[in-house]
């Protein structure tokens, strides 16, 4: 049922679309790719708190028991689908995705992809 990828989760979860929920649970690149294939616009849709899927991929709103490595393939897929997310602050402190990546000690591949998408993040 591919249309399910565009249906928001129950408002009580605050997770937005299935893509948000998948990233919340640290789903792997294959799951993210399948959801983006079914609904490419999901990458541009914020959740109820204004966070985009890219923010989730970098650890925002991820439960402490679900934290883990930032997946370069996931970040790359999200940036390919919606590069403007690299310029969108994640919180009231105006942290950009590049800042989140630094906090999570993401690898150079992730940092490079974020800088290509939004070079001004480094200034």
N, C-alpha and C positions, 0 to 999 in steps of 0.2 A: 504494500500500500504506500507508494511513493508520496502521495499527497500528505501523509502524516508528517513529513519533514517540515511542512510549512504551518503546522498547527501548533499554536502556543500551548505550553503546559498549563495546568491549573494555576490560576493567579495566586493561590495560597503557597505555591512553591517558590514564586519569584524568579524562576529559572528561564522564563521566556520560551524559546523554541527548543526542539529536541537537540539542536547543535549545542546550545548552552548547557543543557543537561548532560550531554555526552562529555563535554569538556570539563564540567563540574566533577564528573566521576573519573576523569583522566583517561578517557577512551583513547585508543591508539589511532595512528594515522589512517588505517583502513576504514574505521568507523567514521571518522571525520570526512574522509574522501567520499564515502557513500552518501553521507548526509548532504554534503555540498553538491554532489552530482544530482541528487534528488531536488534540492532547493538551493541553488547558488546564491540567491539573495540573502540567505540566512546569515552570511558573514557580515552583512551590513546592518543587521537588525540588533538594536540594543535590548537588553533585558529590562525589567521594571526599575532597576537602579541606574540605567543608562550605560551599563557595561556591554561592550561588544564581545563577540566570541574570542577575538584576539586577546583581550584582557584575561579571559578565563584561561586561555592556553598558557598564559604567563603567570598563572597562580592566583589571580584575584578571585575572591569568593570561593576558593577551593578549601574544603575542610582540611584541618591539620592532619587527619589520618589519611588523606588522599594526596598529600603533597608528593612531589617527585620531580624527576628530571623534566626540563622543558624540552619537548620533542621538536627538533628542527623541521621535520616533515610536516607537522601540524601547523606550525607557524608559517611555513612557506605556502601551504595550501590556503590558509586564511588570508595571507597577504596577496596572493594571486587573485583570490576572489574579491577582495575589498582592500586595496592598498591604503585607502584613506584612514583606515582604523589606526595606522601607525602614528597618526597625528592627533589622536583623540585622547584627552586626559582620562584617567581611570578613577580618579577620586577627587575629594575636595582639596587635596594638596597639589592637584594638577600634575600628578605623575603620568608621564607618557609611557607607552609600552616599552620604550628603550630603558627607562628607569626601572620598570618592573623586571625586565630581563636582567639588569645589573643586580638588583636585589636578590634574585633567584640564582645568581651566578650561572646564567645561561651560557652556553658555549658560543664560540666566535661565529659560528654559522648563523645562529639566531641573531646575534648583535649585528652582523653584517647585513642580513636581510632587512632588519628594521631600519638600519641607516640608509640603505638603498631606497626603501619606501618613503622615508621621511628624514632627509639629511639634517634638517634644522633641529632635530631632536638633540643633536650633539652640542648645540650652542646654548 
